[in-house]
Amino acid sequence: MGNKTKKKIITAEDVRYVAKLSRLSLDEDKIGKFQEQLDGILGYIAQLDEVNTDGVLPTTHVLSSMKNVFREDELRESLTTEAALKNAPEADEHFFKVPKII
Amino acid sequence: MNTKKSKYETVVGLEVHVQLSTKTKIFCGCANGFGADPNTQVCPVCLGQPGSLPVLNRTAFESSIKVALAINCDVQEIVKFDRKNYYYPDLPKNYQISQFDMPIAYDGHLTVPGEDGSSRDIGITRAHLEEDAGKLIHDEKKPFSYVDLNRTGTPLLEIVSEPDIQSPGEAYQYLVILKHIIKYLDVSDCNMEEGSLRCDANISLRKRGDKELGSKVEIKNLNSFKAVRDALLYEEERQEDILSEGGRIEQETRLWDEKRGITSSMRSKEGAQDYRYFPDPDLVPFEVRSGLVETIRENLPELPVKKIERFAEQYKLDKKDIEVLVSERPIADFFEKVNTECNNPKVVSNWIQGEVMMHLKDKATNIEGLGLSAKALAVIIKLASGGTISGLAAKDVLNTHIDTGDDPEVIIKEQGLEQVSDEGELDVIVNKVIEVNEKSANDYRNGKVNALGFLVGQVMRESRGKANPKLAGDMLKKKLERK
């Protein structure tokens, strides 16, 4: 990977923050490793910065030729409650159950 | 309260969420309806199952354009959807499909009347479309919460105002006007109790004349327009107390406690929420062609402000009457239909505001559910104003018509309600009334004019409401004054 510039894109602080947002608990000794890896990925992507994009419209979607995909407002059958709850780690007859959140 | 004399001025901005009353959800074909059994209106899409794909509901999209146009926004040419990431169990995907930087519309305004008769334009920053989240039910005795995902994916239009609102009263008026418009568009029930209209309020104070905004507080848990006003009044005072004692306002979210009439701090999350918006790759962009916008604009119904102006000009009714008639579009339409048949605006207005609204209230229904056609009411009004039936009998005919659906003319015939306007027929009754009520008759003869009303009443009673009261009065006068 063309990561020759030594200035890190990702700091150790960023790694802790991203881990927290992702609800991941990360041992301190892993921080350096992930910092290295994330930095490598972003550095790789950063090569795109070198491309001249003057006059190119921002792309909001990879399928740039496709737009306006609608469905009509027509009813379709829903799942049964039983099917909907089937894969839930915890449920009763009617509801999903989650650790208490207020 | 923040009176004119206060050193501070109040700055309020409102975020209103409107559930659109489409048949189905925004990104899937599940029913969009309130009150179903838990987790019966769910499918792989709204449950966020891997491999499912959201597809935008055309009606939800067009309904939001309707609202955007009605609140004077610029509908954008390119619209896209983004993922707003956060973890909360009411949201099975761990992100909400919303709109970040390319929403449906920007830059609108609403004209809001003030208490003194003047009015001000309140700016609207933007309107964007998103999916609603599910509902959590907490059981105080148990260590878990229940999740019902029926509401997940209900189309939600968020309308964000500029911080242009200057008082709690103005915030209230803004909501009234906004709701009125949306109801006219027939795109939402706007029922706050069922959550189809929800509102969060931002409020800050600043020294009068200051340009910079003070730290704002967001108030949540506002379940009625009154709650919005009360919470803002409370918060206005609380912030003013802190500031005038040299304190600082904490930027935070506070919850309105309706019962205690206070706001209290929600435990503040560390740091601001980081939603990490990014374009949703499951949804392609939408190009809003100007042709579509124009077609929608042309098909917008007449909105309240315009209707009020037209009613004043066309029907020459009082401001008060017009306000009641246009309060709901079906009522206004009904008024116009009845009036087309009998062309008597003031009388039609009185009937609708009196009898018809009483029936609506009694039966807790709306005009469509009442089973009263414009034609039938017009017939009754014409028969009453033409003297065929008395005003009192007309009310009976209306009651019977609403209960049975029978033709007004048939009811009049069957119940013999036709007014007696024949002097010969009334003569017997009038004579009898004078004879029986000798005292009142003499009172009148001796100059007590009030006695006549009583005697007319007796004629009405004797004729079982059928006598033409004006004729009865004239006949009584003639007879009593003769002697």
HADDOCK unambig.tbl for C-alpha pairs under 7 A between the chains (distance, minus, plus):
assign (segid A and resid 60 and name CA) (segid B and resid 279 and name CA) 6.65 0.50 0.50
assign (segid A and resid 61 and name CA) (segid B and resid 281 and name CA) 6.47 0.50 0.50
assign (segid A and resid 61 and name CA) (segid B and resid 284 and name CA) 6.29 0.50 0.50
assign (segid A and resid 66 and name CA) (segid B and resid 284 and name CA) 6.51 0.50 0.50
assign (segid A and resid 67 and name CA) (segid B and resid 284 and name CA) 5.29 0.50 0.50
assign (segid A and resid 67 and name CA) (segid B and resid 285 and name CA) 5.20 0.50 0.50
assign (segid A and resid 67 and name CA) (segid B and resid 286 and name CA) 5.44 0.50 0.50
assign (segid A and resid 67 and name CA) (segid B and resid 287 and name CA) 6.85 0.50 0.50
assign (segid A and resid 68 and name CA) (segid B and resid 284 and name CA) 6.91 0.50 0.50
assign (segid A and resid 68 and name CA) (segid B and resid 285 and name CA) 6.44 0.50 0.50
assign (segid A and resid 68 and name CA) (segid B and resid 286 and name CA) 4.63 0.50 0.50
assign (segid A and resid 68 and name CA) (segid B and resid 287 and name CA) 6.33 0.50 0.50
assign (segid A and resid 69 and name CA) (segid B and resid 55 and name CA) 6.89 0.50 0.50
assign (segid A and resid 69 and name CA) (segid B and resid 56 and name CA) 6.96 0.50 0.50
assign (segid A and resid 69 and name CA) (segid B and resid 284 and name CA) 6.92 0.50 0.50
assign (segid A and resid 70 and name CA) (segid B and resid 55 and name CA) 5.92 0.50 0.50
assign (segid A and resid 70 and name CA) (segid B and resid 56 and name CA) 4.96 0.50 0.50
assign (segid A and resid 70 and name CA) (segid B and resid 57 and name CA) 5.83 0.50 0.50
assign (segid A and resid 70 and name CA) (segid B and resid 58 and name CA) 5.49 0.50 0.50
assign (segid A and resid 71 and name CA) (segid B and resid 55 and name CA) 6.03 0.50 0.50
assign (segid A and resid 71 and name CA) (segid B and resid 56 and name CA) 5.86 0.50 0.50
assign (segid A and resid 71 and name CA) (segid B and resid 57 and name CA) 5.10 0.50 0.50
assign (segid A and resid 71 and name CA) (segid B and resid 58 and name CA) 5.92 0.50 0.50
assign (segid A and resid 72 and name CA) (segid B and resid 57 and name CA) 5.81 0.50 0.50
assign (segid A and resid 72 and name CA) (segid B and resid 58 and name CA) 5.57 0.50 0.50
assign (segid A and resid 73 and name CA) (segid B and resid 23 and name CA) 6.20 0.50 0.50
assign (segid A and resid 73 and name CA) (segid B and resid 24 and name CA) 5.81 0.50 0.50
assign (segid A and resid 73 and name CA) (segid B and resid 57 and name CA) 5.68 0.50 0.50
assign (segid A and resid 73 and name CA) (segid B and resid 58 and name CA) 6.52 0.50 0.50
assign (segid A and resid 73 and name CA) (segid B and resid 59 and name CA) 6.00 0.50 0.50
assign (segid A and resid 74 and name CA) (segid B and resid 23 and name CA) 6.90 0.50 0.50
assign (segid A and resid 74 and name CA) (segid B and resid 24 and name CA) 6.43 0.50 0.50
assign (segid A and resid 74 and name CA) (segid B and resid 29 and name CA) 6.16 0.50 0.50
assign (segid A and resid 75 and name CA) (segid B and resid 23 and name CA) 6.90 0.50 0.50
assign (segid A and resid 75 and name CA) (segid B and resid 24 and name CA) 5.86 0.50 0.50
assign (segid A and resid 75 and name CA) (segid B and resid 29 and name CA) 4.85 0.50 0.50
assign (segid A and resid 75 and name CA) (segid B and resid 30 and name CA) 6.08 0.50 0.50
assign (segid A and resid 75 and name CA) (segid B and resid 31 and name CA) 6.22 0.50 0.50
assign (segid A and resid 76 and name CA) (segid B and resid 29 and name CA) 4.62 0.50 0.50
assign (segid A and resid 76 and name CA) (segid B and resid 30 and name CA) 5.84 0.50 0.50
assign (segid A and resid 77 and name CA) (segid B and resid 30 and name CA) 6.59 0.50 0.50
assign (segid A and resid 78 and name CA) (segid B and resid 30 and name CA) 5.59 0.50 0.50
assign (segid A and resid 78 and name CA) (segid B and resid 40 and name CA) 6.94 0.50 0.50
assign (segid A and resid 78 and name CA) (segid B and resid 41 and name CA) 5.60 0.50 0.50
assign (segid A and resid 78 and name CA) (segid B and resid 42 and name CA) 5.42 0.50 0.50
assign (segid A and resid 78 and name CA) (segid B and resid 43 and name CA) 5.20 0.50 0.50
assign (segid A and resid 79 and name CA) (segid B and resid 40 and name CA) 6.95 0.50 0.50
assign (segid A and resid 79 and name CA) (segid B and resid 42 and name CA) 5.95 0.50 0.50
assign (segid A and resid 79 and name CA) (segid B and resid 43 and name CA) 5.26 0.50 0.50
assign (segid A and resid 80 and name CA) (segid B and resid 40 and name CA) 6.15 0.50 0.50
assign (segid A and resid 81 and name CA) (segid B and resid 39 and name CA) 5.50 0.50 0.50
assign (segid A and resid 81 and name CA) (segid B and resid 40 and name CA) 5.32 0.50 0.50
assign (segid A and resid 94 and name CA) (segid B and resid 38 and name CA) 5.92 0.50 0.50
assign (segid A and resid 94 and name CA) (segid B and resid 39 and name CA) 6.55 0.50 0.50
assign (segid A and resid 95 and name CA) (segid B and resid 38 and name CA) 6.64 0.50 0.50
assign (segid A and resid 95 and name CA) (segid B and resid 39 and name CA) 6.74 0.50 0.50
assign (segid A and resid 95 and name CA) (segid B and resid 146 and name CA) 5.62 0.50 0.50
assign (segid A and resid 95 and name CA) (segid B and resid 147 and name CA) 5.52 0.50 0.50
assign (segid A and resid 95 and name CA) (segid B and resid 148 and name CA) 5.88 0.50 0.50
assign (segid A and resid 96 and name CA) (segid B and resid 146 and name CA) 5.67 0.50 0.50
assign (segid A and resid 96 and name CA) (segid B and resid 147 and name CA) 4.95 0.50 0.50
assign (segid A and resid 96 and name CA) (segid B and resid 148 and name CA) 6.89 0.50 0.50
assign (segid A and resid 97 and name CA) (segid B and resid 144 and name CA) 6.37 0.50 0.50
assign (segid A and resid 97 and name CA) (segid B and resid 145 and name CA) 5.77 0.50 0.50
assign (segid A and resid 97 and name CA) (segid B and resid 146 and name CA) 4.78 0.50 0.50
assign (segid A and resid 97 and name CA) (segid B and resid 147 and name CA) 6.16 0.50 0.50
assign (segid A and resid 98 and name CA) (segid B and resid 144 and name CA) 5.48 0.50 0.50
assign (segid A and resid 98 and name CA) (segid B and resid 145 and name CA) 5.37 0.50 0.50
assign (segid A and resid 98 and name CA) (segid B and resid 146 and name CA) 6.47 0.50 0.50
assign (segid A and resid 99 and name CA) (segid B and resid 143 and name CA) 6.47 0.50 0.50
assign (segid A and resid 99 and name CA) (segid B and resid 144 and name CA) 4.42 0.50 0.50
assign (segid A and resid 99 and name CA) (segid B and resid 145 and name CA) 6.13 0.50 0.50
assign (segid A and resid 100 and name CA) (segid B and resid 143 and name CA) 5.35 0.50 0.50
assign (segid A and resid 100 and name CA) (segid B and resid 144 and name CA) 3.80 0.50 0.50
assign (segid A and resid 100 and name CA) (segid B and resid 145 and name CA) 4.75 0.50 0.50
assign (segid A and resid 101 and name CA) (segid B and resid 145 and name CA) 6.34 0.50 0.50
